[in-house]
Amino acid sequence: MQEVGKSSEKFAKGLPKPIYEFGPFRVDPQNRLLLRDGQPVPLTGKPFDILLALLERHGQLLTKDELIARVWPDTVVEEGNLGRSISSLRKALDDSPDQQRYIGTLSRHGYRFVGDVRECRQESGTAAGPAEVMPFPAPGPRALPSTGGQRRLWFQRWWIAAVAALLAMAVGYGWTRDRGRHAAEMTALQLTANPTENWVMGAAISPDGKYLAFYDRTGLYVRSIGSGETHLVPLPPEWKRRILTGLRWFPDGEKLIASVPGSDGTDLWAIAIVGQSPPQLIRRAGLWASISPDGLSIAFQNGEAQHRGKELWVAGIGGESPRKLLTAEDGDLALSPVWSPDGRWIAYLRGSADLEAGEFARTAAIEIRPAAGGPAKILVTGASLPAAASLFCMKGRGCLSWSPDGRLIFAASDPSGTQLSRHEYSLWAVPVDLRKAAAGGKPVRLAHWPDFYPNCLTLTADGKRLVFLKGRLQMDVYVGELGGDGGSLGPPRRLTLDNRGFGSVPDAWTRDGRALLLSSDRNGKLEVFRQGRDETLAQEIVEVVSGDRRRDAQVSPDGSWILYVDRLSPQRLLRLPAAGGSPEPVLDLPASARFDYKCPLAAGSCVLSRDEGSKVLFYQLDPVRGRADRLLGKVERRNNMMFSWDVSPDGSRLAVVDSDNRILTLTEGRWDEIRVEPRWSALQNIAWAADGKGFFATTATFHLLHVTTAGQVNVLLHNDRTQWLSDPVPSPDGKYLAFQGQTFDFNAWVIENL
């Protein structure tokens, strides 16, 4: 790959030398002067040269080797010479290693200028005025960059995080490693420091390990890992609102492959890093592609919405000659294909899993099969990991990577957690004998974190650097006041103020509309809480012995019972007196049953849904007698696609967002479709409005909507990709709407000397 930024360096050579100002100081490079409040400060020779080098790249790290090469270009010197010159420079600036007001130190790495710098261009002996201000630390989250120059502000934040990360590693990240030759060498460093308002959605390291490609809400960027110089990669204007995923570098280091949302799913595109060529379509209906080591083939998931997670394909590098590698069995997913170092094999995850949550059953496995086609062999099973741990792959987001030395890197989760964390996530490696297509040893854990999960794994060509996104999902409950017709929403207020665990899910309102029932893991276990609409603290009602993050608590139509689920074996629906008391069993279901239930806001019966094969069946549920045997209707559900439904306030109708993103209503055994504009096709969660005349719905495009029964859509809230909105719950009186806002803390990290 050509060096990124050469054109900008040539442009800079043609400019007059700048004058730098910081604090009371002024530096004139042309006349080699350091002034303080207009008075000369004695500083000559090497310390002055070091000051110029740091100012020219203020906010960026200069390694010790870079400074020595710059200041002593033709002389062999010891590192102590640099240290003594830095000491002289600090003395002239009235700085010190403890204060570091101007010269910052990154231990054992190098130095950077950390003060606010005002840069003035000098023309014909006269300063032309400030050209730019580059403060350190970087500005707040509202100052989101949109150009390559602005990205330098973000790079300064990275070095703050880098120092913190190095310290945190020594204190609490719990690195563990095989007792072999790499045990003392492995290190980790944070490469991006984006705030939650601008989380990193995808990242990949270049084959030579010099560059990081990453995508956030402002665009696609390429950053030099050594210098921090960052450049914006031009993208088509029509991609502005699309989320790019599945970033991978081509072996030549001059292009990226990316998954881009299209008209009917996700498509694969090649994006040039060098030059100005527009992106080239590789294949329609492709997702999360892996490129073969010789750069001639790709393996990918079927990107069609109805086949998501069900099919793996192989094709030429331009999408030609596609052929299906496998189709997952009913109830299973097949995700994250990756090529072996010799290009003969493809490994992937297969088994029963919740695609959205990422956790696979213990029976799931990492399989390997010939790239040319043939039977599969098992490399690793979830059952081979420590008790309670399981294979993990959130939404199929690049969860495997294969090192040139034959080690296959994968992710796992452990729901045991701690008091403040329900889950722990880890990276593992298993050696693979490519001649036998079999595991060459037991899996070894490389790293682990509480609550932060790894995804988007990419390795350098030599296998020494692994880049991944380390992500944390924080779920909070918000409440806003609805307009008279439910078609408008006042400014929402965050109700849950506790960031422990994953967060909270709104389940149901109490019948008087004064409080919410919440499911939360804030205490390291799943519990149901009650919290008043205007209160800041939640009161625990009951602990759920075993559960997931689904909405499980409901209020019976008469308001006398609180219902919830323990997902044990067998799974059990229980009821708790709303006035207080002990839980009582309502209904037992098999451990393998996939079900959900809802209760109406005002009257009527609760409803239980059960997945049976490719269909979802709805039954009338009596929470007092514990019966659910009257069939109300059924609808098709395909390929584990997201499926949401609700019962109307009076209990007489159902509303469903099905696998084709249609709104269907069921009345007296007949299904009807409510047609909405095509641009609102990416519907996800749905809830009936309290008046029964419409619905509240969320979308995959970060919208919260009000939809009338005639199909008219009003946008209540749009977060522009800063928060994912889900689980709308209107109050029984129709005055308030609770919903969940999901905040993403995602940044790119690198493990070196892997």
Buried (B, 14 or more C-beta within 10 A) or exposed (E): BEEBBEEEEEEEEEEBEBBBBBBEBBBBBEEEBBBBEEEEBEBEEBBBBBBBBBBBBBBBBBBBEBBBEBBBEEEEEEEEBBEEBBBBBBEBBBBEEEEBBBBBBBEEBBBBBBBBBBBBBBEEEEBEEEEEEBBBBBBEEEEBBEEBBBBBBBBBBBBBBBBEBBEEBEEEBEBBBBEEEBEEEBBBBBBBBBBBBBBBBBBBBBBEBBBBBBBBBBBBBBBBBEBBBBBBBBBEEEBEEBBBBBBBBBBEBBBBBBBBBBEEBBBBBBBBBBEEEEBEBBBBBBBBBBBBBEBEBBBBBBBBBEBBBBBBBBBBBEBEEBEEBBEBEEBBBBBBBBBBBBBBBBBBBBBBBBBEBBBBBBEBBBBBBBBEEEEBBEBBBBBBBEEEBBBBBBBBBBBBBBBBEBBBBBBBBBBBBEEBBBBBBBBBBBBBEBEEBEBBEEBBBBBBBBBBBBBBBBBBBEBBBBBBBBBBBBBBBBBBBBEEBBBBBEEBEEBBEBBBBBBBBBBBBBBEBBBBBBBBBBBBBBBBBBBBBEEEEBEEBBEBEBBBBBBBBBBBBEBBBBBBBBBEEEBBBBBBEBEEEEBEEBBEBEEEEBBBBBBBBBEBBBBBBBBEEEEBBBBBBBBEEBBBEEEBBBBEBBBBBBBBBBBBBBBBBBBBBBBEBBBBBBEEEEBEEBEBEEEBBBBBBBBBBBEBBBBBBBBBBBBBBBBBBEBEBBBBBBBEBBBBBBBBBBBBBBBBBBBBBBBBBBBBBBBBEB
